[in-house]
Amino acid sequence: MTAIPLMPKATAVWLVDNTALTFEQIAEFCHLHPLEVKGIADGEVAAGIKGMDPVMYEQLTREEIEKAEADPHYHLKLKVSSVRLPEKKRTKGPRYTPLSRRHDRPNAILWLVRSHPELKDAQIMRLVGTTKTTIQQVKDRTHWNSAQLQPMDPVTLGLCSQIDLDFEVNKASKDRPVVVDEAAHTLLPAEVTTARESAEPFAGFSAKREDVQEEAIDVDSVFSKLKQLKMAE
């Protein structure tokens, strides 16, 4: 792996301001594009970044710089440090967002909040590299630019990849508790079920009983009439 100087952009600022090196030499040493180094010289790039002296921090020697100034085709060599720093690995913190895309983050937050309400604030922070305060402001419509915000897909904006978005959405869906319809799974009280069962049979039985009584009365009258007819004979 090619060694890279500490704070390459700050080193490039110092080399532009304090040496006669070409843009190509500085770009090669700091692992930047020559146009980016030209932008630094024109004041269009790295505005506000304080230059870092590579000689003071033992990145370069004064003799190495003088050799490169005398020969435009000379390649600067990074001074080998006796202290070896461990390689920095990406942590689980918020994603880095380029300056050109940072103004789009509130629009992306609004899209995520509306399209995927199951996402937690920490997941949104990882996806678009924002803060919990900004997320809350977008949700509460207290963001300073709330009137102009429009929901925009963070993948389309280049703030995250589709794979990262799908991963967070699937993770949020798995963590979501299962909603159970208590009304559909709750048994009716015993008073209601027993009352309903007992009321219907008795209601029908009472009607049939009246019919039987009426039939009995008719039979008695018929027999009495028959007896009277026999006695008359």
NORCORWO-V689344 format. One record per residue. SS is DSSP state (H for helix, E for strand, L for the rest). OMEGA is omega in degrees with one decimal (999 if undefined). Layout:
# NORCORWO-V689344
SS:OMEGA, SS:OMEGA
This chain:
# NORCORWO-V689344
L:-179.1, L:-179.8, L:-179.5, L:179.0, L:176.1, L:178.3, L:-174.1, H:-178.0, H:177.1, H:176.0, H:178.5, H:177.5, H:-178.8, H:-179.5, H:177.8, H:-174.8, H:-169.1, H:-179.5, L:176.4, L:179.4, L:177.4, L:178.4, H:-179.3, H:179.2, H:179.6, H:-179.3, H:-179.9, H:-178.0, H:-176.1, H:179.6, L:176.2, L:175.3, L:178.9, H:177.7, H:176.8, H:176.5, H:176.2, H:177.1, H:176.4, H:179.2, H:-179.9, H:-179.4, L:-178.8, L:-178.3, L:176.8, L:177.1, L:179.4, L:178.5, L:179.4, L:-178.9, L:178.7, L:-177.5, L:-179.5, L:178.0, L:179.8, L:-178.4, L:174.3, L:172.6, L:180.0, L:171.9, L:178.4, H:178.9, H:-180.0, H:178.6, H:-179.9, H:176.5, H:-178.2, H:178.1, H:-179.5, H:-177.8, L:-177.9, L:-179.1, L:-178.2, L:-179.6, L:178.7, L:179.3, L:178.8, L:179.3, L:-179.3, L:-179.8, L:177.3, L:178.6, L:-178.7, L:-179.7, L:178.1, L:178.8, L:-178.4, L:178.8, L:179.3, L:-179.8, L:-179.9, L:180.0, L:-179.8, L:179.7, L:176.4, L:-179.9, L:178.0, L:-178.5, H:-176.9, H:-177.0, H:-173.4, H:179.5, H:179.0, H:-175.2, H:178.2, H:177.6, H:178.3, H:178.2, H:179.8, H:178.3, H:-179.2, H:-179.0, H:-177.8, H:-175.1, H:-178.0, L:-179.5, L:179.8, L:-179.4, L:176.3, L:-179.8, H:-179.5, H:179.2, H:177.1, H:177.8, H:179.6, H:-174.5, H:-173.4, H:176.7, L:-178.5, L:-179.8, L:179.4, H:179.7, H:179.5, H:178.5, H:-179.3, H:178.5, H:177.6, H:179.1, H:-177.0, H:-176.1, L:177.2, L:177.8, L:-175.5, L:-178.8, L:-174.7, H:-176.8, H:-176.6, H:-176.0, L:175.1, L:-178.7, L:179.9, L:-177.9, L:-179.5, H:177.7, H:177.9, H:179.4, H:-179.2, L:-179.8, L:177.5, L:178.7, L:178.4, H:179.2, H:179.5, H:-179.7, H:179.6, H:-179.7, H:-178.3, H:179.5, H:178.5, H:179.0, H:179.0, H:179.5, H:178.7, H:-178.4, H:-176.9, L:179.3, L:179.4, L:-178.7, L:-179.4, L:178.5, L:-175.9, H:-178.1, H:-177.5, H:-175.8, H:-178.4, L:178.7, L:177.3, L:178.2, L:-178.8, H:-179.0, H:-177.4, H:-177.3, H:-179.1, H:179.7, H:-179.0, H:-178.5, H:-176.2, H:-175.4, H:-174.7, H:179.7, H:-176.8, H:179.0, H:178.5, H:-179.0, H:-178.4, H:-179.8, H:179.5, H:-179.3, H:179.2, H:179.7, H:179.0, H:179.6, H:180.0, H:178.7, H:179.6, H:-179.6, H:179.7, H:179.8, H:179.4, H:-179.3, H:179.8, H:179.8, H:179.8, H:178.6, H:179.3, H:178.5, H:-179.8, H:-179.9, H:179.5, H:-178.4, H:179.3, H:178.8, L:999
